[in-house]
Structure formats: structure tokens, C-alpha cells
Amino acid sequence: MSDKKYIIAGLVVFCAVVASPFVLNVGKKAPAPEPVLTEKAKAAGYCVLPKDEMKAGHMQVLDMWRDTVVRDGNRIYKNSSGKSFNMSLSSGENSCIGCHSNKAEFCDRCHNYASVRPYCWDCHNEPKEKK
């Protein structure tokens, strides 16, 4: 039992080393990135829903749109202010991709921050980056 003090000291050092990244970063978090809008989106000045609602629930909106288009055949979405939008991730005019065609600066920044890998582009063509 003479090794007892060495084992306990080793366990304390091991626990301290393992816990140090967590302890040192308590209360520190990287701020969520702001998506970069295209000039067309800035000029439009509005989106399908208000900014806060789109940030929090855009995936639910896209899922609802998918179900509406595939199951009901309805391809036009009318928001609360009466504006119509194409429910499409493929066609560009008057749709999400029409204003948000900069995938790397708009979509990927937030998805990478949140460690989310959406499956949108498994079926849809990725928007072409404009240089």
C-alpha cells in the first residue's frame, strides 16, 4: 500500500489535465456568426418571415414547404404581408436562393458554427457562387 499516494496523485493530475479545457473555457463562447446578405437581399429589405423567426425556424419552414410542394402540389407561399414566394431550393427567381445565393457566406457559416449538416443538397443543386 505504499503506492497509494502515487496512485491518488496520478489520478488527481489526470483529472486536472482532462478537465482543464472545460474549466478554462467556462463562460466563453464564440459569438454566432451573422450571415452575409447578397446585394439583392439587402435591396429587397424583407424575407419570407421576420429575421428572428427565420433564424430560429428556417428548417421548420423548409420542411413545411417540402411537404406542401410534394404532397399538395402547391409551389407558392404567401406570407402574412401578402407577398408570394416560390417554395423552391432549385429555382432562383423569387425564392430563397434568389436572394441568398452565397451559400458559403450565408448558409455554411451558421451551419458550421452549430455543427449541423443539413441534407438539402443531397437532392437539390447547390447554388452557384457568384464571383
N, C-alpha and C positions, 0 to 999 in steps of 0.2 A: 503494500500500500504506500510505498514511498513515492510512487509516480503520480499519486493522486493530485498533488498541487500542480504538476506539469500538465496533466490532462485538463484540469479545470482552467488553467491559464491559457492553454491552447484553444479550448472551446470559447473562452471569452474573446480572445484575439480574432478567432474565426468569425464569431457573431458580429464583432465590431466591423470587420472588413466587409462582410456581406451586407450589413445594414447601413454602412456609410453613404452609399449613393442615395438612399431613401431619406436619411436624416439630413444630409446636406442640401437636398432639394425641396424640403418641406416648405410649402407656401410659394414656391417659384414655379411658374408655368409660362410657357411661351404664349404670347397673345395669338388669338385666332387670326389668320390672315384675311385681309379684305380682298375679295375677288376684284380683278381688274376688268372694268367695263370697256367694251368697244365704243368707238365714236358713235355708232348707230344707237347703241343702248343709252348712251349719255344724251343724245339728241332726242330720243323718244321720251325720256323722263318718267316713264311708268313701266310696270311689268304686269304680268298676269295677275299677281296678287301683291299686296304691300310687301316691302323689303323684308320686314321681320317675319312675316308669315312664310315667305319663300325660303328664307334661310332655315327656318325651323322645320318646314314641312314640304320641301320641294319633292322629296321622294314619294310622299303620300300622293301629291298632286300627279306626279308622273305615273304612279301605279293606277290611280283612278282613271287617268287619261288612257292608259294602255287598255284597261278593262272596257272602257266606254267605246274605244275605237274597234277593238277586236270583237267584242261581244254584241255591241249595239250598232256598229257601223257609223256612229256619229263622229265626224272628224273636226267639228268646230266647237270651240269652248267660248262661252260668253261670260265675262267676269261681271262683278257686281255693278261696275260703272257702264256696262253695255258694250264694251269693246270685245271684238271677236278675235280669236287666235286659232291657228291651225294646231291641232294636237298631234304633232309630229316631231320626231328627232331626226328625220331624214331631209325633209324639205325645208329650205331656208327662209322663204318669204313669210313674214307674219307668224313666225313660230319662235320657239326658244333659241334655236340655232341661228335664226335670222339676226338676233341681237347679240347672242353670246357664242360667237364662232371661235373665240380664242380659248380653246379647251385647256391648254397648258396654264394659262393665266387665270382662267375663270373657274373651271371645274376642278382641275388637278390640284391646285393649291390647297383648297379646303379638304378635298378627299384625302390627300397625303397627310395633312395635319391631323385628321381624325382617324387615320389608318383604315380607311374604308375603300373597298374595291368593288364599285358598282358594276353590274353586268350589262349595262345599257349597250355597250359597244360590242357585245357578243353577237347581237342581231343587227344593230344599226351601224351605218358607216360613221366613223369619227369625223367631226368637222375638220375641214382643211384649214390649216393655219394660214392667215394672210400675212405676208411679209411686208 
